[in-house]
Every structure is written in structure tokens, then in C-alpha cells.
């Protein structure tokens, strides 16, 4: 069970990294689109926080 949790953690970390790179690239391309980006980050943060209790 521990290895499964570890694999999920790595998957989430990879996903966060790719999303961060994608978002930062989009931010550089179009800096006007700040509000939707903020909402997207808020949703991502909520997902991460909700995924935390399942780990412990």
C-alpha cells in the first residue's frame, strides 16, 4: 500500500510540474489572461489540499 501511495505522489508531482510549466509559458505568451489563471491555480491548490488527507 505504501508503494502505491508513493507512486501516486510521484504522479501528482509530475502533473503539478507539467501544469506549472504550461501555465508559466501561457503567462509569458498572454499576460492579460490573469483572472482565469488565478481560478485555475485555485482549483489546482484545492485538488492538492484535498489529496493530502488520503496520504496520511
PyMOL Python script that loads the backbone (N, CA, C, O; Angstrom):
from pymol import cmd

cmd.read_pdbstr("""\
ATOM      1  N   UNK A   1       0.828  -1.207   0.000  1.00  0.00           N
ATOM      2  CA  UNK A   1       0.000   0.000   0.000  1.00  0.00           C
ATOM      3  C   UNK A   1       0.872   1.271   0.000  1.00  0.00           C
ATOM      4  O   UNK A   1       0.529   2.286  -0.607  1.00  0.00           O
ATOM      5  N   UNK A   2       2.002   1.174   0.700  1.00  0.00           N
ATOM      6  CA  UNK A   2       2.906   2.315   0.759  1.00  0.00           C
ATOM      7  C   UNK A   2       3.478   2.663  -0.602  1.00  0.00           C
ATOM      8  O   UNK A   2       3.620   3.837  -0.944  1.00  0.00           O
ATOM      9  N   UNK A   3       3.813   1.623  -1.390  1.00  0.00           N
ATOM     10  CA  UNK A   3       4.378   1.857  -2.715  1.00  0.00           C
ATOM     11  C   UNK A   3       3.353   2.518  -3.626  1.00  0.00           C
ATOM     12  O   UNK A   3       3.707   3.347  -4.464  1.00  0.00           O
ATOM     13  N   UNK A   4       2.083   2.154  -3.467  1.00  0.00           N
ATOM     14  CA  UNK A   4       1.012   2.754  -4.257  1.00  0.00           C
ATOM     15  C   UNK A   4       0.893   4.241  -3.942  1.00  0.00           C
ATOM     16  O   UNK A   4       0.733   5.067  -4.840  1.00  0.00           O
ATOM     17  N   UNK A   5       0.974   4.568  -2.651  1.00  0.00           N
ATOM     18  CA  UNK A   5       0.909   5.968  -2.222  1.00  0.00           C
ATOM     19  C   UNK A   5       2.093   6.741  -2.791  1.00  0.00           C
ATOM     20  O   UNK A   5       1.941   7.874  -3.248  1.00  0.00           O
ATOM     21  N   UNK A   6       3.272   6.124  -2.761  1.00  0.00           N
ATOM     22  CA  UNK A   6       4.471   6.765  -3.285  1.00  0.00           C
ATOM     23  C   UNK A   6       4.317   7.024  -4.780  1.00  0.00           C
ATOM     24  O   UNK A   6       4.684   8.092  -5.269  1.00  0.00           O
ATOM     25  N   UNK A   7       3.773   6.043  -5.505  1.00  0.00           N
ATOM     26  CA  UNK A   7       3.587   6.180  -6.947  1.00  0.00           C
ATOM     27  C   UNK A   7       2.613   7.317  -7.240  1.00  0.00           C
ATOM     28  O   UNK A   7       2.822   8.102  -8.166  1.00  0.00           O
ATOM     29  N   UNK A   8       1.542   7.399  -6.440  1.00  0.00           N
ATOM     30  CA  UNK A   8       0.567   8.481  -6.611  1.00  0.00           C
ATOM     31  C   UNK A   8       1.217   9.837  -6.355  1.00  0.00           C
ATOM     32  O   UNK A   8       0.948  10.807  -7.063  1.00  0.00           O
ATOM     33  N   UNK A   9       2.070   9.895  -5.343  1.00  0.00           N
ATOM     34  CA  UNK A   9       2.776  11.136  -5.005  1.00  0.00           C
ATOM     35  C   UNK A   9       3.650  11.589  -6.171  1.00  0.00           C
ATOM     36  O   UNK A   9       3.667  12.768  -6.525  1.00  0.00           O
ATOM     37  N   UNK A  10       4.373  10.642  -6.763  1.00  0.00           N
ATOM     38  CA  UNK A  10       5.245  10.954  -7.902  1.00  0.00           C
ATOM     39  C   UNK A  10       4.410  11.421  -9.089  1.00  0.00           C
ATOM     40  O   UNK A  10       4.785  12.362  -9.789  1.00  0.00           O
ATOM     41  N   UNK A  11       3.269  10.753  -9.313  1.00  0.00           N
ATOM     42  CA  UNK A  11       2.374  11.130 -10.404  1.00  0.00           C
ATOM     43  C   UNK A  11       1.861  12.549 -10.211  1.00  0.00           C
ATOM     44  O   UNK A  11       1.851  13.348 -11.146  1.00  0.00           O
ATOM     45  N   UNK A  12       1.435  12.854  -8.993  1.00  0.00           N
ATOM     46  CA  UNK A  12       0.912  14.187  -8.684  1.00  0.00           C
ATOM     47  C   UNK A  12       2.001  15.241  -8.851  1.00  0.00           C
ATOM     48  O   UNK A  12       1.747  16.325  -9.376  1.00  0.00           O
ATOM     49  N   UNK A  13       3.217  14.920  -8.402  1.00  0.00           N
ATOM     50  CA  UNK A  13       4.336  15.851  -8.526  1.00  0.00           C
ATOM     51  C   UNK A  13       4.651  16.131  -9.994  1.00  0.00           C
ATOM     52  O   UNK A  13       4.878  17.278 -10.380  1.00  0.00           O
ATOM     53  N   UNK A  14       4.664  15.086 -10.801  1.00  0.00           N
ATOM     54  CA  UNK A  14       4.916  15.243 -12.230  1.00  0.00           C
ATOM     55  C   UNK A  14       3.835  16.076 -12.898  1.00  0.00           C
ATOM     56  O   UNK A  14       4.118  16.931 -13.737  1.00  0.00           O
ATOM     57  N   UNK A  15       2.589  15.812 -12.512  1.00  0.00           N
ATOM     58  CA  UNK A  15       1.452  16.546 -13.068  1.00  0.00           C
ATOM     59  C   UNK A  15       1.547  18.023 -12.702  1.00  0.00           C
ATOM     60  O   UNK A  15       1.337  18.899 -13.541  1.00  0.00           O
ATOM     61  N   UNK A  16       1.869  18.288 -11.433  1.00  0.00           N
ATOM     62  CA  UNK A  16       1.997  19.673 -10.967  1.00  0.00           C
ATOM     63  C   UNK A  16       3.108  20.397 -11.720  1.00  0.00           C
ATOM     64  O   UNK A  16       2.954  21.557 -12.100  1.00  0.00           O
ATOM     65  N   UNK A  17       4.230  19.705 -11.933  1.00  0.00           N
ATOM     66  CA  UNK A  17       5.358  20.310 -12.632  1.00  0.00           C
ATOM     67  C   UNK A  17       4.992  20.659 -14.063  1.00  0.00           C
ATOM     68  O   UNK A  17       5.291  21.755 -14.538  1.00  0.00           O
ATOM     69  N   UNK A  18       4.331  19.710 -14.761  1.00  0.00           N
ATOM     70  CA  UNK A  18       3.952  19.942 -16.154  1.00  0.00           C
ATOM     71  C   UNK A  18       2.934  21.068 -16.261  1.00  0.00           C
ATOM     72  O   UNK A  18       3.013  21.904 -17.161  1.00  0.00           O
ATOM     73  N   UNK A  19       1.968  21.085 -15.326  1.00  0.00           N
ATOM     74  CA  UNK A  19       0.955  22.142 -15.327  1.00  0.00           C
ATOM     75  C   UNK A  19       1.601  23.494 -15.032  1.00  0.00           C
ATOM     76  O   UNK A  19       1.242  24.506 -15.634  1.00  0.00           O
ATOM     77  N   UNK A  20       2.558  23.504 -14.099  1.00  0.00           N
ATOM     78  CA  UNK A  20       3.257  24.746 -13.753  1.00  0.00           C
ATOM     79  C   UNK A  20       4.010  25.297 -14.961  1.00  0.00           C
ATOM     80  O   UNK A  20       3.949  26.493 -15.248  1.00  0.00           O
ATOM     81  N   UNK A  21       4.727  24.411 -15.669  1.00  0.00           N
ATOM     82  CA  UNK A  21       5.464  24.826 -16.859  1.00  0.00           C
ATOM     83  C   UNK A  21       4.513  25.346 -17.927  1.00  0.00           C
ATOM     84  O   UNK A  21       4.773  26.371 -18.557  1.00  0.00           O
ATOM     85  N   UNK A  22       3.396  24.622 -18.128  1.00  0.00           N
ATOM     86  CA  UNK A  22       2.405  25.006 -19.130  1.00  0.00           C
ATOM     87  C   UNK A  22       1.811  26.374 -18.812  1.00  0.00           C
ATOM     88  O   UNK A  22       1.682  27.232 -19.685  1.00  0.00           O
ATOM     89  N   UNK A  23       1.450  26.558 -17.536  1.00  0.00           N
ATOM     90  CA  UNK A  23       0.823  27.814 -17.104  1.00  0.00           C
ATOM     91  C   UNK A  23       1.803  28.979 -17.201  1.00  0.00           C
ATOM     92  O   UNK A  23       1.435  30.066 -17.645  1.00  0.00           O
ATOM     93  N   UNK A  24       3.048  28.755 -16.787  1.00  0.00           N
ATOM     94  CA  UNK A  24       4.043  29.827 -16.829  1.00  0.00           C
ATOM     95  C   UNK A  24       4.333  30.232 -18.276  1.00  0.00           C
ATOM     96  O   UNK A  24       4.544  31.410 -18.566  1.00  0.00           O
ATOM     97  N   UNK A  25       4.344  29.250 -19.181  1.00  0.00           N
ATOM     98  CA  UNK A  25       4.551  29.529 -20.600  1.00  0.00           C
ATOM     99  C   UNK A  25       3.386  30.352 -21.139  1.00  0.00           C
ATOM    100  O   UNK A  25       3.580  31.315 -21.881  1.00  0.00           O
ATOM    101  N   UNK A  26       2.165  29.956 -20.752  1.00  0.00           N
ATOM    102  CA  UNK A  26       0.977  30.694 -21.179  1.00  0.00           C
ATOM    103  C   UNK A  26       0.983  32.112 -20.616  1.00  0.00           C
ATOM    104  O   UNK A  26       0.554  33.056 -21.278  1.00  0.00           O
ATOM    105  N   UNK A  27       1.479  32.248 -19.378  1.00  0.00           N
ATOM    106  CA  UNK A  27       1.550  33.563 -18.739  1.00  0.00           C
ATOM    107  C   UNK A  27       2.485  34.478 -19.509  1.00  0.00           C
ATOM    108  O   UNK A  27       2.198  35.661 -19.689  1.00  0.00           O
ATOM    109  N   UNK A  28       3.605  33.931 -19.963  1.00  0.00           N
ATOM    110  CA  UNK A  28       4.576  34.710 -20.729  1.00  0.00           C
ATOM    111  C   UNK A  28       3.975  35.115 -22.077  1.00  0.00           C
ATOM    112  O   UNK A  28       4.183  36.233 -22.547  1.00  0.00           O
ATOM    113  N   UNK A  29       3.223  34.188 -22.697  1.00  0.00           N
ATOM    114  CA  UNK A  29       2.628  34.447 -24.006  1.00  0.00           C
ATOM    115  C   UNK A  29       1.521  35.497 -23.893  1.00  0.00           C
ATOM    116  O   UNK A  29       1.500  36.470 -24.647  1.00  0.00           O
ATOM    117  N   UNK A  30       0.603  35.291 -22.947  1.00  0.00           N
ATOM    118  CA  UNK A  30      -0.517  36.232 -22.799  1.00  0.00           C
ATOM    119  C   UNK A  30      -0.682  36.627 -21.338  1.00  0.00           C
ATOM    120  O   UNK A  30      -1.250  35.878 -20.544  1.00  0.00           O
ATOM    121  N   UNK A  31      -0.182  37.808 -20.990  1.00  0.00           N
ATOM    122  CA  UNK A  31      -0.212  38.240 -19.604  1.00  0.00           C
ATOM    123  C   UNK A  31      -1.570  38.836 -19.219  1.00  0.00           C
ATOM    124  O   UNK A  31      -1.829  39.077 -18.040  1.00  0.00           O
ATOM    125  N   UNK A  32      -2.435  39.075 -20.209  1.00  0.00           N
ATOM    126  CA  UNK A  32      -3.741  39.669 -19.955  1.00  0.00           C
ATOM    127  C   UNK A  32      -4.705  38.670 -19.316  1.00  0.00           C
ATOM    128  O   UNK A  32      -5.674  39.057 -18.662  1.00  0.00           O
ATOM    129  N   UNK A  33      -4.425  37.377 -19.514  1.00  0.00           N
ATOM    130  CA  UNK A  33      -5.355  36.335 -19.085  1.00  0.00           C
ATOM    131  C   UNK A  33      -5.097  35.936 -17.631  1.00  0.00           C
ATOM    132  O   UNK A  33      -4.900  34.759 -17.328  1.00  0.00           O
ATOM    133  N   UNK A  34      -5.099  36.923 -16.738  1.00  0.00           N
ATOM    134  CA  UNK A  34      -4.689  36.650 -15.362  1.00  0.00           C
ATOM    135  C   UNK A  34      -5.794  36.049 -14.509  1.00  0.00           C
ATOM    136  O   UNK A  34      -5.526  35.187 -13.672  1.00  0.00           O
ATOM    137  N   UNK A  35      -7.036  36.490 -14.709  1.00  0.00           N
ATOM    138  CA  UNK A  35      -8.130  36.027 -13.850  1.00  0.00           C
ATOM    139  C   UNK A  35      -8.401  34.527 -14.025  1.00  0.00           C
ATOM    140  O   UNK A  35      -8.484  33.811 -13.027  1.00  0.00           O
ATOM    141  N   UNK A  36      -8.544  34.025 -15.277  1.00  0.00           N
ATOM    142  CA  UNK A  36      -8.752  32.579 -15.452  1.00  0.00           C
ATOM    143  C   UNK A  36      -7.590  31.761 -14.893  1.00  0.00           C
ATOM    144  O   UNK A  36      -7.799  30.679 -14.344  1.00  0.00           O
ATOM    145  N   UNK A  37      -6.371  32.272 -15.031  1.00  0.00           N
ATOM    146  CA  UNK A  37      -5.198  31.579 -14.498  1.00  0.00           C
ATOM    147  C   UNK A  37      -5.291  31.467 -12.987  1.00  0.00           C
ATOM    148  O   UNK A  37      -4.960  30.430 -12.411  1.00  0.00           O
ATOM    149  N   UNK A  38      -5.746  32.548 -12.343  1.00  0.00           N
ATOM    150  CA  UNK A  38      -5.885  32.541 -10.885  1.00  0.00           C
ATOM    151  C   UNK A  38      -6.882  31.482 -10.454  1.00  0.00           C
ATOM    152  O   UNK A  38      -6.648  30.748  -9.495  1.00  0.00           O
ATOM    153  N   UNK A  39      -8.011  31.408 -11.179  1.00  0.00           N
ATOM    154  CA  UNK A  39      -9.033  30.413 -10.841  1.00  0.00           C
ATOM    155  C   UNK A  39      -8.491  29.008 -11.058  1.00  0.00           C
ATOM    156  O   UNK A  39      -8.778  28.096 -10.283  1.00  0.00           O
ATOM    157  N   UNK A  40      -7.705  28.841 -12.118  1.00  0.00           N
ATOM    158  CA  UNK A  40      -7.120  27.529 -12.416  1.00  0.00           C
ATOM    159  C   UNK A  40      -6.164  27.116 -11.300  1.00  0.00           C
ATOM    160  O   UNK A  40      -6.174  25.964 -10.865  1.00  0.00           O
ATOM    161  N   UNK A  41      -5.342  28.056 -10.838  1.00  0.00           N
ATOM    162  CA  UNK A  41      -4.398  27.775  -9.756  1.00  0.00           C
ATOM    163  C   UNK A  41      -5.121  27.456  -8.461  1.00  0.00           C
ATOM    164  O   UNK A  41      -4.693  26.595  -7.692  1.00  0.00           O
ATOM    165  N   UNK A  42      -6.253  28.179  -8.223  1.00  0.00           N
ATOM    166  CA  UNK A  42      -7.044  27.941  -7.019  1.00  0.00           C
ATOM    167  C   UNK A  42      -7.610  26.523  -7.035  1.00  0.00           C
ATOM    168  O   UNK A  42      -7.587  25.822  -6.024  1.00  0.00           O
ATOM    169  N   UNK A  43      -8.115  26.115  -8.187  1.00  0.00           N
ATOM    170  CA  UNK A  43      -8.654  24.763  -8.331  1.00  0.00           C
ATOM    171  C   UNK A  43      -7.570  23.715  -8.140  1.00  0.00           C
ATOM    172  O   UNK A  43      -7.794  22.682  -7.509  1.00  0.00           O
ATOM    173  N   UNK A  44      -6.388  23.990  -8.693  1.00  0.00           N
ATOM    174  CA  UNK A  44      -5.256  23.073  -8.562  1.00  0.00           C
ATOM    175  C   UNK A  44      -4.837  22.947  -7.102  1.00  0.00           C
ATOM    176  O   UNK A  44      -4.552  21.852  -6.616  1.00  0.00           O
ATOM    177  N   UNK A  45      -4.805  24.089  -6.409  1.00  0.00           N
ATOM    178  CA  UNK A  45      -4.439  24.098  -4.993  1.00  0.00           C
ATOM    179  C   UNK A  45      -5.450  23.308  -4.167  1.00  0.00           C
ATOM    180  O   UNK A  45      -5.075  22.544  -3.277  1.00  0.00           O
ATOM    181  N   UNK A  46      -6.747  23.500  -4.472  1.00  0.00           N
ATOM    182  CA  UNK A  46      -7.804  22.780  -3.767  1.00  0.00           C
ATOM    183  C   UNK A  46      -7.657  21.277  -3.981  1.00  0.00           C
ATOM    184  O   UNK A  46      -7.819  20.492  -3.047  1.00  0.00           O
ATOM    185  N   UNK A  47      -7.349  20.879  -5.222  1.00  0.00           N
ATOM    186  CA  UNK A  47      -7.158  19.468  -5.545  1.00  0.00           C
ATOM    187  C   UNK A  47      -6.001  18.890  -4.731  1.00  0.00           C
ATOM    188  O   UNK A  47      -6.107  17.790  -4.187  1.00  0.00           O
ATOM    189  N   UNK A  48      -4.896  19.635  -4.648  1.00  0.00           N
ATOM    190  CA  UNK A  48      -3.722  19.181  -3.900  1.00  0.00           C
ATOM    191  C   UNK A  48      -4.051  19.034  -2.422  1.00  0.00           C
ATOM    192  O   UNK A  48      -3.665  18.053  -1.785  1.00  0.00           O
ATOM    193  N   UNK A  49      -4.773  20.026  -1.874  1.00  0.00           N
ATOM    194  CA  UNK A  49      -5.117  20.004  -0.447  1.00  0.00           C
ATOM    195  C   UNK A  49      -6.058  18.841  -0.141  1.00  0.00           C
ATOM    196  O   UNK A  49      -5.920  18.174   0.884  1.00  0.00           O
ATOM    197  N   UNK A  50      -7.016  18.604  -1.042  1.00  0.00           N
ATOM    198  CA  UNK A  50      -7.975  17.518  -0.814  1.00  0.00           C
ATOM    199  C   UNK A  50      -7.304  16.154  -0.970  1.00  0.00           C
ATOM    200  O   UNK A  50      -7.761  15.164  -0.398  1.00  0.00           O
ATOM    201  N   UNK A  51      -6.218  16.104  -1.745  1.00  0.00           N
ATOM    202  CA  UNK A  51      -5.500  14.842  -1.942  1.00  0.00           C
ATOM    203  C   UNK A  51      -4.571  14.542  -0.763  1.00  0.00           C
ATOM    204  O   UNK A  51      -4.138  13.403  -0.590  1.00  0.00           O
ATOM    205  N   UNK A  52      -4.268  15.548   0.039  1.00  0.00           N
ATOM    206  CA  UNK A  52      -3.351  15.383   1.167  1.00  0.00           C
ATOM    207  C   UNK A  52      -3.846  14.384   2.224  1.00  0.00           C
ATOM    208  O   UNK A  52      -3.098  13.474   2.580  1.00  0.00           O
ATOM    209  N   UNK A  53      -5.090  14.519   2.743  1.00  0.00           N
ATOM    210  CA  UNK A  53      -5.530  13.626   3.826  1.00  0.00           C
ATOM    211  C   UNK A  53      -5.503  12.140   3.445  1.00  0.00           C
ATOM    212  O   UNK A  53      -5.306  11.286   4.310  1.00  0.00           O
ATOM    213  N   UNK A  54      -5.699  11.826   2.158  1.00  0.00           N
ATOM    214  CA  UNK A  54      -5.695  10.438   1.712  1.00  0.00           C
ATOM    215  C   UNK A  54      -4.322   9.804   1.889  1.00  0.00           C
ATOM    216  O   UNK A  54      -4.214   8.586   2.027  1.00  0.00           O
ATOM    217  N   UNK A  55      -3.262  10.633   1.886  1.00  0.00           N
ATOM    218  CA  UNK A  55      -1.897  10.118   2.011  1.00  0.00           C
ATOM    219  C   UNK A  55      -1.626   9.613   3.422  1.00  0.00           C
ATOM    220  O   UNK A  55      -0.954   8.598   3.606  1.00  0.00           O
ATOM    221  N   UNK A  56      -2.149  10.323   4.416  1.00  0.00           N
ATOM    222  CA  UNK A  56      -1.836  10.002   5.808  1.00  0.00           C
ATOM    223  C   UNK A  56      -2.807   8.991   6.402  1.00  0.00           C
ATOM    224  O   UNK A  56      -2.676   8.619   7.568  1.00  0.00           O
TER     225      UNK A  56
END
""", "prot")
cmd.dss("prot")
cmd.show_as("cartoon", "prot")
cmd.util.cbc("prot")
cmd.orient("prot")
